Amino acid sequence: MNSLIGDSVASNTVWAITIAVAVVIFAIDLFVIGRRPHTPSMKEVSTHLAFFVGLAILFGIGLALFAEPHELSEAPAAEFFAGWLTEYSLSVDNLFIFIIIMAKFGVPRQYQQTALMIGIVLALIMRAIFIVLGAAAINEFSWVFYLFGLFLIYTAFKLAKEGGEDEDDYEENKLVKYAETHLPATSEWHGTKIFAKVDGKRLLTPMFFVILALGTTDLLFALDSIPAIYGLTKDPYLVFTANIFALMGLRQLYFLIGGLLERLIYLSYGLAFLLGFIGVKLILHALHENELPFINGGHHVEWAPDIPIWLSLTVIVGTLAVTTVASLIGSRRMAATERDVHTGPRRDWDND
């Protein structure tokens, strides 16, 4: 049976079809939202999210049925699902920052869809650039896996250390601050427009600064997510599609679980564990393929195993499940404790 994505990576035809479909979906979404700014109902976001998640699952099933193992991917379907789940879980953590950005700029709720969609499109473009650069680096330099692994372990340590800190400590980056203080702008909203004429002058609206904040924040997120997924698959096509499907449902996820995010109190710790696990996996892979002369004389390290994708997928699913359950239980106990502080301890009537 011929492989759906070719002997090594996706054929030019498959790449073209994938990119075309993604562009059409994002363009339709953006065009519709741009024409009708509104606050989406729960039914609307639930339907759209179910569609995108179902599309990702069908895509993975298609890989399982038609895609054969090749040089860059031993198990395309498993690697896609592992990458998609990892990117999606990282995206959920990113929503914390998105919510804070929206609140910080006072974005009217009916305009939040447009801001999010434009920010997501920018994120997709930037991640595509990182994917190409990452693929080129991997093809030319096998030691880049050492850098990816060390970076992910550092990020995991930093994320775990900051996991208990208040998310409200978020500060605008220097680029956004510079734009706010040096560019001509108005503080008044003019719908979803990024430019507006005020007293004959062309000024930037608050929407411009929101999009700039979302776009630059997504750029920083890509620095974590791209090395992480390259730790699960070396196939740029699978990396790209996993990112597409994760970003497709991000806007709907924002409106659907905005309140639930506050209950995922251990999410940062779960993600820190995942990033650390993938970082170790990358370093083991680098040792297994080692070419650096100052490590084992430039030969591969025999004791360094390659962690199989089935184990990676099991760890990812298990970590997300444990993190979610522990967070919901922990947040419920915290809520009960807060209620006791305000109302006093509840009497145990059965023992009276």
N, C-alpha and C positions, 0 to 999 in steps of 0.2 A: 504494500500500500504506500502510495506517495505521501510524503509528509505535507501537512497543511502549511507549514512555515519553512519548508525547504530543508536542505541537508544540514545547515548550520544555523542560520537565522532566517527570519521571514524573507520571502522573495520580494522583489520590487513591487510586484502586483499586490501582494498581501499588505505590505507597508502602505501603498497608495490607497487601498480600500479602507484600511484602518484609520488613516489620517483623515480621509475624506468624510467618513462616517462621524468621527469625533468632531470635526469642524462643523458639520451640518447640525449635529445635536447641540453643541455649544452656541452656534449662531442662532438657531431657532429659540433656544432658551433665553439668550440675551436679547434678541429682537422682541420677543413677546413681553419680557419683563420691562424692557425699556419703554415700550409703548403703554404699558399699564402698571405703573407702580402701585403696589398694594401690600397689605399685610396678609400673607397666605394663611388659609385655614388649615386645621390639623388634617382634614381629609385630603386637601390638596398636597401637602408636603408628604403625607404618608403614602399616597398613591404614587407620587413621583419617586420617592425613595425606594419603594418596593419595586418599581420598574427598573431603576438603575442597579439595585442589588440583584434582581432576577437576571438582568442582562449580563452582569459579571459572572454569575453562576453558570448561565448558559454558555458563555464564552469559555469558561474553564472546562465544562463538560465537552465542548467542541474540541478543545485541545486534547482531552483525554481520549476522545474517539479517533481523531485524525492525525494528531501531531506525534511524530516518532522521536525517540531520543536522538540526539546529535552531539556534536563536539562541544557546544556551549551549554547544552541543557540535557541532563540525563533523564529528567522527568518533567516535561514542560507543564503539564496540568498542575502537578503538586507544587512546582516552583511558582507558578502564577498565583495559586491560592495562598501560598505562604507570603508572597510579596504583597498581594492585595490586602490581606488581613493586617500585615505589618503597617503598610501605608495608611490603611483606614484607621487603625488604632492611633497612629501618630497624628492623623488629621483630627481625631476626636480631641486629643490633647491641645491641638492648635486652636480649637474652637474657644477654649478659655480666653486666649489672647484676643480672638476676634470679638468676643462679647465685650471685653474691656475696652477695645478700640472704639466700638460702636457707642458705648456709654461715654467714653472720654470726649468724643467729638459731638455727642448729643445728636446722633443720626436719627431722624424721624423713622419710626418703624416701617412706614410704607416705602421708604427709600433704601432700606437695608438690603433687600433682595438685589437691587441693581449694584450696590457697592460690593456685595459679596461676589456676585457673578463676574464682574470686571476683575476683581482681585483674584478670583480662581483662574480666569483665562490667563492673566499675567503669570500666575504661579505655574500653569501648564507650560507656557512658553519658556520660562526660566528653567523648569525641570527638564524640558526637552534638551536645552543647551547643556545642562549638567550631565544628562544621560549620554549625549554624544561625546562630551569631553571625557567622561568616565570610561566609556567603551574604548576610546582611543588610547587612554592611559593604560588600561588593562592589557590591550593587545600589544603595546610596545614595552611595558615595564611590569613584570610579574610582581616586583617588590612593592607596587602601589597598594597591594593588599595589606602589607604591614601598616602603611599609613592609614588606610581606611579602618583597620582593626583598632589601632591605638586611638584614633579619633573617636570612634564609637565608645570605647571603654571610658575615655575621658568624659564624653558627653553623658554616659550612663552615670558616672560618679557625680557629675555636676547636677544632673537631674534628680538623683536620689537625695543629694544634700539639700537641694532647694525644694524638695517635694512638699515639705510642711510649711513653707513660707507663704505669706499672703500673696495671691495673684494680683492684688490691687497695687502692688509695688511696681508694676509695669511702667516703664518710662519710654517716651518717644525717642526714636533714634536720632542721630545728629542730622541726617539728611532731612527728615521731616521738620525738625526744629529750625534748620536753616531756611527751608522753604517758607515756613510760617512767618519768619521775621524779615525775610528779604524780598519776597515776591508780592506784587500788588494783589490784594485779595479783599473780599467782602465777607463779613461774618453771617450774612443772611443766606438762607437756603433758596435756591431757584430750581426747585424740582430736582431732577437727576442731572442737570447740566453741570459741567465743570467750569464753564466760562459764562459770565453774565455781563451785560452792559449796565453800568451804574453811573448816572450823570455824564454820559458820553464816553466813559472810560471802560475798557475791557478788563475785567477783574476775574480772578480765580474764586470759585465758590468753595465752601467747606467740603463738598463732595470730592474735589481734587485731592485735598489733604488726606481724606479718609482712604481713597484709593491708593495714594502714595504710601500711607502707613501699612495698609494690607499687603501691597505688593512687595515692599522691602521686608516685611515680616515673613512673607512666604519665601523670599529668597534665603533668609536665614534657616527656615525650616527645611529647605531643599538640601542644605549642607548636611543635615542629619539623615534625611530620608533616602537620598540617593546612595550613599555608601552602605546604608543598612540593607537596601534591597539588592545591591550588588553582592552582598554577603550571602544571598539566598539563590541568586541566579546570575549567570554571566551573560545571558542573552539580552541584548538591548531591547529587543521587541517585547519580551515579557516584562522588562523593567518599565517600558513606556506604557504598555497597556494596563499594568497594575496601577500606575500613577493616574492614568486617565479615569479608570473606574473609581478609584478612591476620591478623586476630585469631583467627579460627576455628582455624587450624592452628598457632597459636603454642605452645599447651601441648604438642602432640605434637612440635613441632620442638624444644622444650626437652629432652625426654627422648631424642629420636632423635639429635641432633647435639651433645649436650653436650660430648663429647670432641673433635668436629670443630671446635668454636668456637675452641679453643686454637690450631688450625692456620690460622685465617683471620687471619693477622697483619697484613694490609694492608687489612682490611675498613674500618677507620675512614677511611683515605685515599681509598678508593673512594667511600664515602658522602659524604665531604667534597667530592669532585669533583662528585658528582651534585647535592648541595645548592647548590653554587656555580653549577653550570650552570643549575639551575632558578631560582636567584636572579637571574641575568643575564637569563634568559628573561622573568621577571616584570617586571624594570625596563624591558626593551625593549618589552614589551607596554604598560606604563604610559606610556612615551614615545609609543608609537603612538596611544594613546587619551588623551593628555594633556589635562587641563583646568585645570591649575594656572597661574595668571596669570604667575607669576615664571619659568616655564619656556616658552621660545619664544612668549611673549605669550599663553599659554593655548591655543595651537593644537597639533595633533598634530605630532610630529616626523617628517618624511617619510622621513628616512634610517633610522629605527628599524624594522627588520623584525619581524614576528611569526614566531617559530620554529615551523615546522609540527609537528604531533604525530608524524608519521612519523619526523622527525629526532630528536625527543625520545625516542621509543621505541627507536630505533636506538642512541642514546647510552646509554640506561639498560641495555639488554641487553648492549651491548658493554662497558660499564664493569664490570658485575657479572661477566661472563665473564672479562675480563682480571684483575680483582681476585682472583677465586677461584683461577684458574690460577697467578697470581704468588704468592699466599699459600701454596698447597700446595707449590709448588716451593721457595719461600723457607723454609717451615717444615721441609721435608725436609732442606735444606742446613744449617739451624740445628741440627737434631737430630743430623746427622752430625758437625758441628763439636763439639757437646757430647760426643758419644761419643769423639771423638778426644782431647778434653781429659782425659777420665777414663781412657782406655785407651792413649793414646799414638798417634802417627801409624801408619797402616796401611802395611805394607811393600808395595812394588810388586814382586811376585815375578817378573813378566814381564821386568823389567829386570835381575834379578840374574844 
